[in-house]
């Protein structure tokens, strides 16, 4: 069985999207599936049209030079047509049995043109609903003309593909409410690479000293500083916590469009003594920062996007033997059972986050149990081999129908 994956972008870019794609591809190969990979023209951070990343070869789509890509709305149609030509060339060269597309919907629409031409089944993996992501990034407003257009385009993709995989139950339920038949949808949940993320039992003492965290109770967030991550709520919570427990410290590792605003908030609240920022670090160094943490915090805001979509980071924290504090949004509730695999607090509430930390940070026995349960969860349920296996029966059925 050969599968052609159509992706928005990929490694060596480091993000939840690219890491998930890479993990799926590698674990499908472990199951005996042959894969080939193509990224769309939206990804241009490459050095060659064919790049090998640790044994996985990604083919690249060069940028279009057409003036059509600059015309609003027309650029959507041009994007699909341009990408379809490059997918067509990949199909002629590699002759796949399945075309597996991944968000956004333009990848699915382009692949459907090619799949129909050659009689190849097309599946579409939904990782987030594009119109909701556009709202969060400020590109449009809910209910606007652009919002409605994007939603309609994505609905076309759902209707045209042969099968749809969702990364969580929240997205699956939303698609069913949109009128997509339940039998057309299957779930391929977010997971963690248990070979790459190992339990961390000792802190990196040199790094601990450099960051002046010796003797501190450290809360950490490692990732992208986007508004929906709720880091402003975490800073506000630290203003409450520091009045009672100045030994509790927040370590924020990463970067993003909220970084400047967060630093300004810390300065205004005079929290420099209890909050430390570290810029983005290479992937291979991330575990050193995890090792400093007594717990990881995920204070995501309650918005439509976060209520529907599950993140990767809490699973990675569990796999490294770390306690997780997370807001009680839908995306987190699919991953975390309160006081069993983690601790949930009321979303968008700095007071409830502060209370959860103050009430539990010194409960060593509870932390040990949460760590043990979290490790069991990722090892037995949320590992990438289980997720890769979820594609197999659907692929076999579609190939059989073909």
Secondary structure, DSSP 8 states (H G I E B T S, - for coil): -EEEEEES--TTS-SHHHHHHHHHHHHHHHTT-EEEEEE-TT----SSSEEEETTEEEE-------GGGGSTTHHHHHHHHHHHHHHHHHHHHH--SEEEEESSHHHHHHHHHHHHHHT-EEEEEESS-HHHHHHHTTSS-TTSHHHHHHHHHHHHHHHHSSEEEESSHHHHHHHHHTT--GGGEEE----B-TTTS----S--HHHHHHTT-TT-EEEEEEEE--GGG-HHHHHHHHHHHHHH-TTEEEEEEEE-TTHHHHHHHHHHTT-TTTEEEE----GGGHHHHHTT-SEEEE----SHHHHH---SHHHHHHHTT-EEEEE--HHHHTT--BTTTBEEE-TT-HHHHHHHHHHHTT-HHHHHHHHHHHHHHHHHTSBHHHHHHHHHHHHHHHHHH-
